[in-house]
């Protein structure tokens, strides 16, 4: 298999395999949004799997990544077997994170930041797994959204269906809270002795922490609502471009050798943000149908032109993009 240089490119395949072909200490930051749900272990996270999940959601085209449809964990009796299966899935998920996380650690420069989106329920596993491969935990950022819908067991409704006259008095009692935020775990590859030496040798290690209005950036991110999706973008969980622009600006120090990595590129929002800011990028995506979406979004962003697609082998497709900068 060919080795890949750190030019603007998108690679089709499993990131656990493709990351091995990227040079050590070549990545300035990794910003990514992997599948949240541990149910996909043993499945291929591809078009068929996505359609399977969507088919389980009635009257909706939304893919909810952090509810394990079909796994036996979304409902059922909470007996010993249920909790054992739940714990087993968590451990499998953590092992999967360590698989790709160890390669992300290798390819990152010393001082590079890694920002990984995940659900509030599984963010702890993501953080610990990435610490296990060598990263140092720095923070958990809060991405606040206002579209959370309460999910869980409604005691009053259940009792009402059973004809229990006490149902109204239990109106306030549910099994879950309304979730209106996503977690972004922030980790860092260890420095070379200190921040100054790391900056001088690798142009990494620091964050852009002062906002345009002069205020100091907090770890609470809000006001980044989605501004609609292009009609051709069929991805089910597109992150707001302004949010990804903010993260790239905050975590990637500008420079000719600054490279942003997204091993779960999806529809390419992180890559569009990096390209729009004049940074090099490498995106990896396992679902072939998203490659054309990424290409089109990059062209539409006017950050790149003359997109040329070339096939390097049967498994990996490389899209080289000629910069306008």
ChimeraX commands (.cxc) that place a marker at each C-alpha (Angstrom):
marker #1 position 0.00,0.00,0.00 radius 0.5
marker #1 position 1.20,3.50,-0.78 radius 0.5
marker #1 position 2.23,6.01,1.88 radius 0.5
marker #1 position 0.34,9.31,1.88 radius 0.5
marker #1 position 1.79,12.78,2.18 radius 0.5
marker #1 position 0.15,15.44,4.26 radius 0.5
marker #1 position -1.43,17.39,1.40 radius 0.5
marker #1 position -5.15,18.16,1.25 radius 0.5
marker #1 position -6.68,14.73,0.71 radius 0.5
marker #1 position -9.52,12.39,1.58 radius 0.5
marker #1 position -8.88,8.66,1.95 radius 0.5
marker #1 position -11.53,5.97,1.68 radius 0.5
marker #1 position -11.23,3.06,4.07 radius 0.5
marker #1 position -10.96,1.97,7.70 radius 0.5
marker #1 position -8.94,4.54,9.64 radius 0.5
marker #1 position -7.30,1.80,11.69 radius 0.5
marker #1 position -5.59,0.63,8.51 radius 0.5
marker #1 position -5.02,3.94,6.71 radius 0.5
marker #1 position -3.53,5.71,9.72 radius 0.5
marker #1 position -0.63,3.24,9.60 radius 0.5
marker #1 position 0.43,4.76,6.27 radius 0.5
marker #1 position 0.68,8.33,7.63 radius 0.5
marker #1 position 4.06,9.51,8.85 radius 0.5
marker #1 position 4.82,9.73,12.56 radius 0.5
marker #1 position 4.67,13.17,14.21 radius 0.5
marker #1 position 3.17,14.78,11.11 radius 0.5
marker #1 position -0.28,15.90,12.36 radius 0.5
marker #1 position -0.84,19.22,14.14 radius 0.5
marker #1 position -4.30,18.42,15.54 radius 0.5
marker #1 position -7.01,15.79,15.30 radius 0.5
marker #1 position -10.63,16.97,15.41 radius 0.5
marker #1 position -13.18,14.23,14.87 radius 0.5
marker #1 position -16.70,12.95,15.48 radius 0.5
marker #1 position -16.63,9.13,15.59 radius 0.5
marker #1 position -19.69,6.89,15.98 radius 0.5
marker #1 position -20.88,7.30,19.56 radius 0.5
marker #1 position -22.62,4.00,19.93 radius 0.5
marker #1 position -20.80,0.86,20.91 radius 0.5
marker #1 position -23.42,-1.32,19.23 radius 0.5
marker #1 position -21.64,-1.06,15.88 radius 0.5
marker #1 position -18.83,-3.30,17.16 radius 0.5
marker #1 position -19.06,-6.37,14.94 radius 0.5
marker #1 position -20.90,-4.37,12.27 radius 0.5
marker #1 position -19.46,-2.41,9.39 radius 0.5
marker #1 position -20.24,1.26,9.95 radius 0.5
marker #1 position -21.40,1.78,6.38 radius 0.5
marker #1 position -24.44,2.67,4.30 radius 0.5
marker #1 position -26.27,-0.57,5.09 radius 0.5
marker #1 position -25.72,-0.15,8.83 radius 0.5
marker #1 position -26.89,3.46,8.71 radius 0.5
marker #1 position -30.04,2.50,6.79 radius 0.5
marker #1 position -30.68,-0.31,9.28 radius 0.5
marker #1 position -30.62,2.15,12.15 radius 0.5
marker #1 position -32.75,4.72,10.37 radius 0.5
marker #1 position -35.36,2.04,9.64 radius 0.5
marker #1 position -35.71,1.48,13.38 radius 0.5
marker #1 position -36.75,5.11,13.94 radius 0.5
marker #1 position -40.40,5.62,13.11 radius 0.5
marker #1 position -41.50,8.77,11.28 radius 0.5
marker #1 position -38.00,10.23,11.29 radius 0.5
marker #1 position -34.93,10.30,9.05 radius 0.5
marker #1 position -32.67,11.21,11.96 radius 0.5
marker #1 position -29.98,8.76,12.96 radius 0.5
marker #1 position -29.54,8.80,16.72 radius 0.5
marker #1 position -26.02,7.49,17.17 radius 0.5
marker #1 position -26.05,7.08,20.93 radius 0.5
marker #1 position -29.14,4.88,21.29 radius 0.5
marker #1 position -28.27,1.25,20.53 radius 0.5
marker #1 position -31.15,0.23,18.26 radius 0.5
marker #1 position -31.32,-3.52,17.83 radius 0.5
marker #1 position -28.70,-4.25,20.46 radius 0.5
marker #1 position -31.12,-5.31,23.16 radius 0.5
marker #1 position -29.98,-2.36,25.27 radius 0.5
marker #1 position -32.53,0.26,24.20 radius 0.5
marker #1 position -35.26,-1.36,26.26 radius 0.5
marker #1 position -36.17,-4.64,27.82 radius 0.5
marker #1 position -35.82,-6.02,31.31 radius 0.5
marker #1 position -32.97,-4.60,33.37 radius 0.5
marker #1 position -31.82,-7.92,34.69 radius 0.5
marker #1 position -28.31,-9.17,35.38 radius 0.5
marker #1 position -27.84,-10.24,31.78 radius 0.5
marker #1 position -28.83,-6.79,30.49 radius 0.5
marker #1 position -26.24,-5.03,32.66 radius 0.5
marker #1 position -23.58,-7.60,31.78 radius 0.5
marker #1 position -24.23,-7.08,28.06 radius 0.5
marker #1 position -24.16,-3.32,28.54 radius 0.5
marker #1 position -20.78,-3.52,30.27 radius 0.5
marker #1 position -19.40,-5.85,27.61 radius 0.5
marker #1 position -20.37,-3.42,24.87 radius 0.5
marker #1 position -18.70,-0.55,26.71 radius 0.5
marker #1 position -15.47,-2.52,27.01 radius 0.5
marker #1 position -15.57,-3.43,23.30 radius 0.5
marker #1 position -16.12,0.22,22.43 radius 0.5
marker #1 position -13.15,1.28,24.55 radius 0.5
marker #1 position -10.95,-1.34,22.86 radius 0.5
marker #1 position -11.99,-0.03,19.45 radius 0.5
marker #1 position -11.06,3.52,20.50 radius 0.5
marker #1 position -7.64,2.33,21.63 radius 0.5
marker #1 position -7.12,0.66,18.23 radius 0.5
marker #1 position -7.41,3.86,16.22 radius 0.5
marker #1 position -6.30,6.08,19.09 radius 0.5
marker #1 position -2.87,4.46,19.27 radius 0.5
marker #1 position -2.27,5.33,15.61 radius 0.5
marker #1 position -3.59,8.86,16.08 radius 0.5
marker #1 position -1.10,9.22,18.94 radius 0.5
marker #1 position 1.76,8.08,16.71 radius 0.5
marker #1 position 0.95,10.43,13.82 radius 0.5
marker #1 position 0.38,13.49,16.03 radius 0.5
marker #1 position 3.20,15.91,16.69 radius 0.5
marker #1 position 4.23,16.45,20.31 radius 0.5
marker #1 position 1.88,19.03,21.81 radius 0.5
marker #1 position -0.88,18.31,19.27 radius 0.5
marker #1 position -4.44,18.58,20.54 radius 0.5
marker #1 position -7.06,15.93,19.95 radius 0.5
marker #1 position -10.73,16.91,20.21 radius 0.5
marker #1 position -13.24,14.05,20.03 radius 0.5
marker #1 position -17.02,14.47,20.06 radius 0.5
marker #1 position -19.09,11.93,21.95 radius 0.5
marker #1 position -22.25,11.55,23.96 radius 0.5
marker #1 position -22.41,12.51,27.62 radius 0.5
marker #1 position -22.92,8.83,28.43 radius 0.5
marker #1 position -19.77,7.51,26.78 radius 0.5
marker #1 position -17.35,10.44,26.92 radius 0.5
marker #1 position -15.61,8.93,29.98 radius 0.5
marker #1 position -14.72,5.80,28.02 radius 0.5
marker #1 position -13.34,7.91,25.16 radius 0.5
marker #1 position -11.15,9.95,27.50 radius 0.5
marker #1 position -9.76,6.98,29.43 radius 0.5
marker #1 position -9.13,4.93,26.26 radius 0.5
marker #1 position -7.18,7.78,24.68 radius 0.5
marker #1 position -5.25,8.31,27.91 radius 0.5
marker #1 position -4.38,4.61,27.79 radius 0.5
marker #1 position -2.61,5.09,24.44 radius 0.5
marker #1 position -0.56,8.03,25.69 radius 0.5
marker #1 position -2.60,11.23,25.46 radius 0.5
marker #1 position -2.91,13.63,28.39 radius 0.5
marker #1 position -6.46,14.70,29.28 radius 0.5
marker #1 position -6.88,18.48,29.26 radius 0.5
marker #1 position -10.59,19.29,29.40 radius 0.5
marker #1 position -14.10,18.41,28.33 radius 0.5
marker #1 position -15.73,21.09,26.18 radius 0.5
marker #1 position -19.48,21.56,26.25 radius 0.5
marker #1 position -21.20,22.00,22.89 radius 0.5
marker #1 position -24.63,23.20,23.89 radius 0.5
marker #1 position -27.58,22.51,21.61 radius 0.5
marker #1 position -31.21,23.44,22.10 radius 0.5
marker #1 position -32.84,20.56,20.25 radius 0.5
marker #1 position -32.72,17.91,22.93 radius 0.5
marker #1 position -35.78,15.70,23.22 radius 0.5
marker #1 position -36.53,13.88,26.50 radius 0.5
marker #1 position -36.08,10.14,26.04 radius 0.5
marker #1 position -36.74,7.40,28.52 radius 0.5
marker #1 position -39.40,5.86,30.71 radius 0.5
marker #1 position -42.42,8.05,31.56 radius 0.5
marker #1 position -43.94,6.72,34.76 radius 0.5
marker #1 position -47.24,8.61,34.52 radius 0.5
marker #1 position -47.86,7.48,30.94 radius 0.5
marker #1 position -47.10,3.86,31.79 radius 0.5
marker #1 position -49.34,3.86,34.85 radius 0.5
marker #1 position -52.09,5.56,32.87 radius 0.5
marker #1 position -52.01,2.84,30.23 radius 0.5
marker #1 position -52.34,0.29,33.03 radius 0.5
marker #1 position -55.41,2.11,34.35 radius 0.5
marker #1 position -53.71,3.15,37.59 radius 0.5
marker #1 position -55.58,6.11,39.11 radius 0.5
marker #1 position -52.40,7.39,40.77 radius 0.5
marker #1 position -50.79,8.14,37.39 radius 0.5
marker #1 position -51.28,11.97,37.43 radius 0.5
marker #1 position -49.32,12.40,40.66 radius 0.5
marker #1 position -46.24,10.90,38.96 radius 0.5
marker #1 position -46.27,13.33,36.02 radius 0.5
marker #1 position -42.84,14.77,36.90 radius 0.5
marker #1 position -41.03,11.44,37.18 radius 0.5
marker #1 position -38.99,10.13,34.23 radius 0.5
marker #1 position -35.95,7.87,33.76 radius 0.5
marker #1 position -33.78,10.44,31.91 radius 0.5
marker #1 position -33.12,14.15,31.61 radius 0.5
marker #1 position -33.42,16.19,28.43 radius 0.5
marker #1 position -30.01,16.08,26.79 radius 0.5
marker #1 position -29.10,19.38,25.14 radius 0.5
marker #1 position -25.32,19.17,24.98 radius 0.5
marker #1 position -22.60,17.08,23.41 radius 0.5
marker #1 position -19.24,16.49,24.98 radius 0.5
marker #1 position -15.92,17.17,23.26 radius 0.5
marker #1 position -13.07,15.53,25.12 radius 0.5
marker #1 position -9.85,17.51,24.71 radius 0.5
marker #1 position -6.55,15.70,25.03 radius 0.5
marker #1 position -2.96,16.50,24.14 radius 0.5
marker #1 position 0.10,14.55,23.11 radius 0.5
marker #1 position 2.83,15.19,25.71 radius 0.5
marker #1 position 5.03,18.24,25.19 radius 0.5
marker #1 position 8.76,18.29,24.54 radius 0.5
marker #1 position 9.81,19.51,28.00 radius 0.5
marker #1 position 7.69,22.68,27.98 radius 0.5
marker #1 position 5.35,24.84,25.90 radius 0.5
marker #1 position 8.07,27.10,24.51 radius 0.5
marker #1 position 10.32,24.31,23.26 radius 0.5
marker #1 position 7.33,22.42,21.81 radius 0.5
marker #1 position 6.17,25.53,19.98 radius 0.5
marker #1 position 9.64,26.26,18.63 radius 0.5
marker #1 position 10.19,22.70,17.38 radius 0.5
marker #1 position 6.68,21.67,16.24 radius 0.5
marker #1 position 4.46,24.78,16.12 radius 0.5
marker #1 position 2.00,23.10,18.49 radius 0.5
marker #1 position 1.05,23.10,22.15 radius 0.5
marker #1 position -0.89,26.34,22.53 radius 0.5
marker #1 position -4.54,27.27,22.00 radius 0.5
marker #1 position -5.91,30.49,20.56 radius 0.5
marker #1 position -7.70,31.51,23.76 radius 0.5
marker #1 position -8.53,35.18,23.10 radius 0.5
marker #1 position -11.77,35.90,21.24 radius 0.5
marker #1 position -12.14,38.70,18.67 radius 0.5
marker #1 position -13.90,40.83,21.30 radius 0.5
marker #1 position -10.95,40.45,23.67 radius 0.5
marker #1 position -12.66,38.01,26.04 radius 0.5
marker #1 position -11.00,34.79,27.18 radius 0.5
marker #1 position -12.39,31.65,25.56 radius 0.5
marker #1 position -14.27,29.34,27.92 radius 0.5
marker #1 position -14.83,25.60,27.60 radius 0.5
marker #1 position -18.55,26.21,26.98 radius 0.5
marker #1 position -19.47,26.49,23.29 radius 0.5
marker #1 position -22.93,27.67,22.27 radius 0.5
marker #1 position -24.59,29.71,19.56 radius 0.5
marker #1 position -23.32,27.42,16.81 radius 0.5
marker #1 position -26.64,26.29,15.44 radius 0.5
marker #1 position -26.76,24.46,12.15 radius 0.5
marker #1 position -27.51,26.80,9.25 radius 0.5
marker #1 position -29.06,24.17,7.03 radius 0.5
marker #1 position -27.56,21.43,4.94 radius 0.5
marker #1 position -26.92,21.28,1.21 radius 0.5
marker #1 position -29.54,19.18,-0.58 radius 0.5
marker #1 position -26.86,16.75,-1.78 radius 0.5
marker #1 position -25.55,16.18,1.74 radius 0.5
marker #1 position -27.33,13.03,2.93 radius 0.5
marker #1 position -25.17,12.55,6.02 radius 0.5
marker #1 position -27.37,12.16,9.07 radius 0.5
marker #1 position -25.34,13.96,11.74 radius 0.5
marker #1 position -23.68,17.02,10.18 radius 0.5
marker #1 position -21.88,19.28,12.64 radius 0.5
marker #1 position -22.34,23.07,12.24 radius 0.5
marker #1 position -19.55,24.53,10.12 radius 0.5
marker #1 position -19.17,27.60,12.39 radius 0.5
marker #1 position -18.49,25.25,15.32 radius 0.5
marker #1 position -15.83,23.33,13.42 radius 0.5
marker #1 position -14.25,26.58,12.23 radius 0.5
marker #1 position -14.06,27.67,15.87 radius 0.5
marker #1 position -12.39,24.43,16.96 radius 0.5
marker #1 position -9.86,24.49,14.14 radius 0.5
marker #1 position -9.01,28.15,14.81 radius 0.5
marker #1 position -8.67,27.43,18.52 radius 0.5
marker #1 position -6.59,24.25,18.37 radius 0.5
marker #1 position -4.38,24.56,15.27 radius 0.5
marker #1 position -1.54,27.05,15.23 radius 0.5
marker #1 position -1.20,28.58,11.73 radius 0.5
marker #1 position 1.78,27.58,9.64 radius 0.5
marker #1 position 2.80,26.01,6.34 radius 0.5
marker #1 position 3.28,22.62,7.99 radius 0.5
marker #1 position 0.07,22.64,10.04 radius 0.5
marker #1 position -2.06,19.59,9.17 radius 0.5
marker #1 position -5.54,18.78,10.52 radius 0.5
marker #1 position -6.60,15.13,10.76 radius 0.5
marker #1 position -10.16,13.79,10.85 radius 0.5
marker #1 position -10.21,9.95,10.84 radius 0.5
marker #1 position -14.04,9.90,10.77 radius 0.5
marker #1 position -14.61,12.55,8.13 radius 0.5
marker #1 position -18.32,11.96,7.51 radius 0.5
marker #1 position -19.53,14.69,5.17 radius 0.5
marker #1 position -16.28,16.62,5.64 radius 0.5
marker #1 position -17.19,19.56,7.87 radius 0.5
marker #1 position -13.83,19.49,9.69 radius 0.5
marker #1 position -12.03,19.34,6.34 radius 0.5
marker #1 position -14.04,22.25,4.92 radius 0.5
marker #1 position -13.18,24.27,8.04 radius 0.5
marker #1 position -9.48,23.47,7.74 radius 0.5
marker #1 position -9.40,24.24,4.01 radius 0.5
marker #1 position -11.28,27.51,4.51 radius 0.5
marker #1 position -8.61,28.58,7.01 radius 0.5
marker #1 position -5.77,27.74,4.63 radius 0.5
marker #1 position -4.63,24.64,6.49 radius 0.5
marker #1 position -3.61,21.27,5.11 radius 0.5
marker #1 position -5.79,18.32,6.03 radius 0.5
marker #1 position -6.17,14.55,5.89 radius 0.5
marker #1 position -9.65,13.06,6.10 radius 0.5
marker #1 position -10.48,9.36,6.34 radius 0.5
marker #1 position -13.99,8.04,5.70 radius 0.5
marker #1 position -15.18,4.42,5.56 radius 0.5
marker #1 position -18.46,5.05,3.70 radius 0.5
marker #1 position -17.92,5.45,-0.09 radius 0.5
marker #1 position -21.12,7.44,-0.64 radius 0.5
marker #1 position -19.77,10.30,1.50 radius 0.5
marker #1 position -16.68,10.84,-0.64 radius 0.5
marker #1 position -18.55,12.72,-3.37 radius 0.5
marker #1 position -20.29,14.80,-0.70 radius 0.5
marker #1 position -16.94,15.82,0.75 radius 0.5
marker #1 position -15.56,16.67,-2.69 radius 0.5
marker #1 position -18.57,18.82,-3.53 radius 0.5
marker #1 position -18.50,20.65,-0.22 radius 0.5
marker #1 position -14.80,21.43,-0.62 radius 0.5
marker #1 position -15.40,22.78,-4.11 radius 0.5
marker #1 position -18.40,24.81,-2.99 radius 0.5
marker #1 position -16.37,26.29,-0.13 radius 0.5
marker #1 position -14.08,27.77,-2.81 radius 0.5
marker #1 position -11.10,26.69,-0.76 radius 0.5
marker #1 position -10.08,24.26,-3.49 radius 0.5
marker #1 position -10.55,23.79,-7.23 radius 0.5
marker #1 position -9.60,21.25,-9.91 radius 0.5
marker #1 position -10.55,18.23,-7.83 radius 0.5
marker #1 position -8.97,15.11,-9.25 radius 0.5
marker #1 position -9.91,11.61,-8.10 radius 0.5
marker #1 position -7.42,8.77,-8.45 radius 0.5
marker #1 position -7.63,5.16,-7.29 radius 0.5
marker #1 position -4.47,3.81,-5.64 radius 0.5
marker #1 position -5.83,0.27,-5.08 radius 0.5
marker #1 position -9.11,-1.57,-4.64 radius 0.5
marker #1 position -9.58,-0.41,-1.08 radius 0.5
marker #1 position -8.26,3.14,-0.89 radius 0.5
marker #1 position -9.28,6.11,-3.01 radius 0.5
marker #1 position -7.24,9.28,-2.72 radius 0.5
marker #1 position -8.64,12.65,-3.69 radius 0.5
marker #1 position -5.93,15.22,-4.27 radius 0.5
marker #1 position -7.03,18.84,-4.18 radius 0.5
marker #1 position -5.19,21.77,-5.75 radius 0.5
marker #1 position -5.04,24.70,-3.40 radius 0.5
marker #1 position -6.14,28.20,-4.32 radius 0.5
marker #1 position -4.05,29.77,-1.60 radius 0.5
marker link #1:1,2 radius 0.2
marker link #1:2,3 radius 0.2
marker link #1:3,4 radius 0.2
marker link #1:4,5 radius 0.2
marker link #1:5,6 radius 0.2
marker link #1:6,7 radius 0.2
marker link #1:7,8 radius 0.2
marker link #1:8,9 radius 0.2
marker link #1:9,10 radius 0.2
marker link #1:10,11 radius 0.2
marker link #1:11,12 radius 0.2
marker link #1:12,13 radius 0.2
marker link #1:13,14 radius 0.2
marker link #1:14,15 radius 0.2
marker link #1:15,16 radius 0.2
marker link #1:16,17 radius 0.2
marker link #1:17,18 radius 0.2
marker link #1:18,19 radius 0.2
marker link #1:19,20 radius 0.2
marker link #1:20,21 radius 0.2
marker link #1:21,22 radius 0.2
marker link #1:22,23 radius 0.2
marker link #1:23,24 radius 0.2
marker link #1:24,25 radius 0.2
marker link #1:25,26 radius 0.2
marker link #1:26,27 radius 0.2
marker link #1:27,28 radius 0.2
marker link #1:28,29 radius 0.2
marker link #1:29,30 radius 0.2
marker link #1:30,31 radius 0.2
marker link #1:31,32 radius 0.2
marker link #1:32,33 radius 0.2
marker link #1:33,34 radius 0.2
marker link #1:34,35 radius 0.2
marker link #1:35,36 radius 0.2
marker link #1:36,37 radius 0.2
marker link #1:37,38 radius 0.2
marker link #1:38,39 radius 0.2
marker link #1:39,40 radius 0.2
marker link #1:40,41 radius 0.2
marker link #1:41,42 radius 0.2
marker link #1:42,43 radius 0.2
marker link #1:43,44 radius 0.2
marker link #1:44,45 radius 0.2
marker link #1:45,46 radius 0.2
marker link #1:46,47 radius 0.2
marker link #1:47,48 radius 0.2
marker link #1:48,49 radius 0.2
marker link #1:49,50 radius 0.2
marker link #1:50,51 radius 0.2
marker link #1:51,52 radius 0.2
marker link #1:52,53 radius 0.2
marker link #1:53,54 radius 0.2
marker link #1:54,55 radius 0.2
marker link #1:55,56 radius 0.2
marker link #1:56,57 radius 0.2
marker link #1:57,58 radius 0.2
marker link #1:58,59 radius 0.2
marker link #1:59,60 radius 0.2
marker link #1:60,61 radius 0.2
marker link #1:61,62 radius 0.2
marker link #1:62,63 radius 0.2
marker link #1:63,64 radius 0.2
marker link #1:64,65 radius 0.2
marker link #1:65,66 radius 0.2
marker link #1:66,67 radius 0.2
marker link #1:67,68 radius 0.2
marker link #1:68,69 radius 0.2
marker link #1:69,70 radius 0.2
marker link #1:70,71 radius 0.2
marker link #1:71,72 radius 0.2
marker link #1:72,73 radius 0.2
marker link #1:73,74 radius 0.2
marker link #1:74,75 radius 0.2
marker link #1:75,76 radius 0.2
marker link #1:76,77 radius 0.2
marker link #1:77,78 radius 0.2
marker link #1:78,79 radius 0.2
marker link #1:79,80 radius 0.2
marker link #1:80,81 radius 0.2
marker link #1:81,82 radius 0.2
marker link #1:82,83 radius 0.2
marker link #1:83,84 radius 0.2
marker link #1:84,85 radius 0.2
marker link #1:85,86 radius 0.2
marker link #1:86,87 radius 0.2
marker link #1:87,88 radius 0.2
marker link #1:88,89 radius 0.2
marker link #1:89,90 radius 0.2
marker link #1:90,91 radius 0.2
marker link #1:91,92 radius 0.2
marker link #1:92,93 radius 0.2
marker link #1:93,94 radius 0.2
marker link #1:94,95 radius 0.2
marker link #1:95,96 radius 0.2
marker link #1:96,97 radius 0.2
marker link #1:97,98 radius 0.2
marker link #1:98,99 radius 0.2
marker link #1:99,100 radius 0.2
marker link #1:100,101 radius 0.2
marker link #1:101,102 radius 0.2
marker link #1:102,103 radius 0.2
marker link #1:103,104 radius 0.2
marker link #1:104,105 radius 0.2
marker link #1:105,106 radius 0.2
marker link #1:106,107 radius 0.2
marker link #1:107,108 radius 0.2
marker link #1:108,109 radius 0.2
marker link #1:109,110 radius 0.2
marker link #1:110,111 radius 0.2
marker link #1:111,112 radius 0.2
marker link #1:112,113 radius 0.2
marker link #1:113,114 radius 0.2
marker link #1:114,115 radius 0.2
marker link #1:115,116 radius 0.2
marker link #1:116,117 radius 0.2
marker link #1:117,118 radius 0.2
marker link #1:118,119 radius 0.2
marker link #1:119,120 radius 0.2
marker link #1:120,121 radius 0.2
marker link #1:121,122 radius 0.2
marker link #1:122,123 radius 0.2
marker link #1:123,124 radius 0.2
marker link #1:124,125 radius 0.2
marker link #1:125,126 radius 0.2
marker link #1:126,127 radius 0.2
marker link #1:127,128 radius 0.2
marker link #1:128,129 radius 0.2
marker link #1:129,130 radius 0.2
marker link #1:130,131 radius 0.2
marker link #1:131,132 radius 0.2
marker link #1:132,133 radius 0.2
marker link #1:133,134 radius 0.2
marker link #1:134,135 radius 0.2
marker link #1:135,136 radius 0.2
marker link #1:136,137 radius 0.2
marker link #1:137,138 radius 0.2
marker link #1:138,139 radius 0.2
marker link #1:139,140 radius 0.2
marker link #1:140,141 radius 0.2
marker link #1:141,142 radius 0.2
marker link #1:142,143 radius 0.2
marker link #1:143,144 radius 0.2
marker link #1:144,145 radius 0.2
marker link #1:145,146 radius 0.2
marker link #1:146,147 radius 0.2
marker link #1:147,148 radius 0.2
marker link #1:148,149 radius 0.2
marker link #1:149,150 radius 0.2
marker link #1:150,151 radius 0.2
marker link #1:151,152 radius 0.2
marker link #1:152,153 radius 0.2
marker link #1:153,154 radius 0.2
marker link #1:154,155 radius 0.2
marker link #1:155,156 radius 0.2
marker link #1:156,157 radius 0.2
marker link #1:157,158 radius 0.2
marker link #1:158,159 radius 0.2
marker link #1:159,160 radius 0.2
marker link #1:160,161 radius 0.2
marker link #1:161,162 radius 0.2
marker link #1:162,163 radius 0.2
marker link #1:163,164 radius 0.2
marker link #1:164,165 radius 0.2
marker link #1:165,166 radius 0.2
marker link #1:166,167 radius 0.2
marker link #1:167,168 radius 0.2
marker link #1:168,169 radius 0.2
marker link #1:169,170 radius 0.2
marker link #1:170,171 radius 0.2
marker link #1:171,172 radius 0.2
marker link #1:172,173 radius 0.2
marker link #1:173,174 radius 0.2
marker link #1:174,175 radius 0.2
marker link #1:175,176 radius 0.2
marker link #1:176,177 radius 0.2
marker link #1:177,178 radius 0.2
marker link #1:178,179 radius 0.2
marker link #1:179,180 radius 0.2
marker link #1:180,181 radius 0.2
marker link #1:181,182 radius 0.2
marker link #1:182,183 radius 0.2
marker link #1:183,184 radius 0.2
marker link #1:184,185 radius 0.2
marker link #1:185,186 radius 0.2
marker link #1:186,187 radius 0.2
marker link #1:187,188 radius 0.2
marker link #1:188,189 radius 0.2
marker link #1:189,190 radius 0.2
marker link #1:190,191 radius 0.2
marker link #1:191,192 radius 0.2
marker link #1:192,193 radius 0.2
marker link #1:193,194 radius 0.2
marker link #1:194,195 radius 0.2
marker link #1:195,196 radius 0.2
marker link #1:196,197 radius 0.2
marker link #1:197,198 radius 0.2
marker link #1:198,199 radius 0.2
marker link #1:199,200 radius 0.2
marker link #1:200,201 radius 0.2
marker link #1:201,202 radius 0.2
marker link #1:202,203 radius 0.2
marker link #1:203,204 radius 0.2
marker link #1:204,205 radius 0.2
marker link #1:205,206 radius 0.2
marker link #1:206,207 radius 0.2
marker link #1:207,208 radius 0.2
marker link #1:208,209 radius 0.2
marker link #1:209,210 radius 0.2
marker link #1:210,211 radius 0.2
marker link #1:211,212 radius 0.2
marker link #1:212,213 radius 0.2
marker link #1:213,214 radius 0.2
marker link #1:214,215 radius 0.2
marker link #1:215,216 radius 0.2
marker link #1:216,217 radius 0.2
marker link #1:217,218 radius 0.2
marker link #1:218,219 radius 0.2
marker link #1:219,220 radius 0.2
marker link #1:220,221 radius 0.2
marker link #1:221,222 radius 0.2
marker link #1:222,223 radius 0.2
marker link #1:223,224 radius 0.2
marker link #1:224,225 radius 0.2
marker link #1:225,226 radius 0.2
marker link #1:226,227 radius 0.2
marker link #1:227,228 radius 0.2
marker link #1:228,229 radius 0.2
marker link #1:229,230 radius 0.2
marker link #1:230,231 radius 0.2
marker link #1:231,232 radius 0.2
marker link #1:232,233 radius 0.2
marker link #1:233,234 radius 0.2
marker link #1:234,235 radius 0.2
marker link #1:235,236 radius 0.2
marker link #1:236,237 radius 0.2
marker link #1:237,238 radius 0.2
marker link #1:238,239 radius 0.2
marker link #1:239,240 radius 0.2
marker link #1:240,241 radius 0.2
marker link #1:241,242 radius 0.2
marker link #1:242,243 radius 0.2
marker link #1:243,244 radius 0.2
marker link #1:244,245 radius 0.2
marker link #1:245,246 radius 0.2
marker link #1:246,247 radius 0.2
marker link #1:247,248 radius 0.2
marker link #1:248,249 radius 0.2
marker link #1:249,250 radius 0.2
marker link #1:250,251 radius 0.2
marker link #1:251,252 radius 0.2
marker link #1:252,253 radius 0.2
marker link #1:253,254 radius 0.2
marker link #1:254,255 radius 0.2
marker link #1:255,256 radius 0.2
marker link #1:256,257 radius 0.2
marker link #1:257,258 radius 0.2
marker link #1:258,259 radius 0.2
marker link #1:259,260 radius 0.2
marker link #1:260,261 radius 0.2
marker link #1:261,262 radius 0.2
marker link #1:262,263 radius 0.2
marker link #1:263,264 radius 0.2
marker link #1:264,265 radius 0.2
marker link #1:265,266 radius 0.2
marker link #1:266,267 radius 0.2
marker link #1:267,268 radius 0.2
marker link #1:268,269 radius 0.2
marker link #1:269,270 radius 0.2
marker link #1:270,271 radius 0.2
marker link #1:271,272 radius 0.2
marker link #1:272,273 radius 0.2
marker link #1:273,274 radius 0.2
marker link #1:274,275 radius 0.2
marker link #1:275,276 radius 0.2
marker link #1:276,277 radius 0.2
marker link #1:277,278 radius 0.2
marker link #1:278,279 radius 0.2
marker link #1:279,280 radius 0.2
marker link #1:280,281 radius 0.2
marker link #1:281,282 radius 0.2
marker link #1:282,283 radius 0.2
marker link #1:283,284 radius 0.2
marker link #1:284,285 radius 0.2
marker link #1:285,286 radius 0.2
marker link #1:286,287 radius 0.2
marker link #1:287,288 radius 0.2
marker link #1:288,289 radius 0.2
marker link #1:289,290 radius 0.2
marker link #1:290,291 radius 0.2
marker link #1:291,292 radius 0.2
marker link #1:292,293 radius 0.2
marker link #1:293,294 radius 0.2
marker link #1:294,295 radius 0.2
marker link #1:295,296 radius 0.2
marker link #1:296,297 radius 0.2
marker link #1:297,298 radius 0.2
marker link #1:298,299 radius 0.2
marker link #1:299,300 radius 0.2
marker link #1:300,301 radius 0.2
marker link #1:301,302 radius 0.2
marker link #1:302,303 radius 0.2
marker link #1:303,304 radius 0.2
marker link #1:304,305 radius 0.2
marker link #1:305,306 radius 0.2
marker link #1:306,307 radius 0.2
marker link #1:307,308 radius 0.2
marker link #1:308,309 radius 0.2
marker link #1:309,310 radius 0.2
marker link #1:310,311 radius 0.2
marker link #1:311,312 radius 0.2
marker link #1:312,313 radius 0.2
marker link #1:313,314 radius 0.2
marker link #1:314,315 radius 0.2
marker link #1:315,316 radius 0.2
marker link #1:316,317 radius 0.2
marker link #1:317,318 radius 0.2
marker link #1:318,319 radius 0.2
marker link #1:319,320 radius 0.2
marker link #1:320,321 radius 0.2
marker link #1:321,322 radius 0.2
marker link #1:322,323 radius 0.2
marker link #1:323,324 radius 0.2
marker link #1:324,325 radius 0.2
view
